[in-house]
Amino acid sequence: EQAISKLIRSWAWKKFITGSVILLPIAITFCVTWWFIRFVDSFFSPIYALLGINVFGLGFVTSLTFIFLVGVFMSSWLGASVLSLGEWFINKMPFVSYIYSASKQISAAISPDQNSHAFKEVAIIRHPRNGEYAFGFITSTVLLRGNLATEELCCVYVPTNHLYLGDIYLVSSKDVMRPNLSVREGIGELISFFCITLYI
């Protein structure tokens, strides 16, 4: 009888773990998506609330429409001129200019209108200790000239607690691992990880 009871408990535990493995990614996807929709919806929903319109999702649709219209406007000559003027003012602000510059580099890396991206390749380097690795992006390469030979070094940007802040490391090109990921896929992986970390 004890053997049968133990067998049943083992079977039930295995089925519970199987169900958890299947439902966990679904639950995380749902939670992150729900958080994103509520976050974007919050930009315009207060305006509709003042007008007495309480329809969930209307702010989200309005935000997407607003982003689209901004993209259309900024693609024109007038929009580019307004953007240049705005950037001129931002660059005069010491702390704000640093945040904007870092954010612009991230945006340039995934923009379809950019011919030269800030991030060239996805990279994995050994950091911070032996046996540990860090996920980053190659921004450029430099040549270190010595007396006997010339060594190529890669400038690797490694994000820290979120994508807009990080550290730059000069790593020998021979020590840089290049996974089979595009820059957009690499940024997508990082954003997914950061969203899950923030939610948890």
Sequence and secondary structure as in RCSB ss.txt:
>XXXX:A:sequence
EQAISKLIRSWAWKKFITGSVILLPIAITFCVTWWFIRFVDSFFSPIYALLGINVFGLGFVTSLTFIFLVGVFMS
SWLGASVLSLGEWFINKMPFVSYIYSASKQISAAISPDQNSHAFKEVAIIRHPRNGEYAFGFITSTVLLRGNLAT
EELCCVYVPTNHLYLGDIYLVSSKDVMRPNLSVREGIGELISFFCITLYI
>XXXX:A:secstr
 HHHHHHHHHHHHHHHHHHHHHHHHHHHHHHHHHHHHHHHHTTTHHHHHHTT   TTHHHHHHHHHHHHHHHHHT
SHHHHHHHHHHHHHHTTSHHHHHHHHHHHHHHHHH TT SS S  EEEEEE SSTT EEEEEEEEEEEEE SS E
EEEEEEEEE SSTT EEEEEEEGGG B  S  HHHHHHHHHHHHHHHHH 
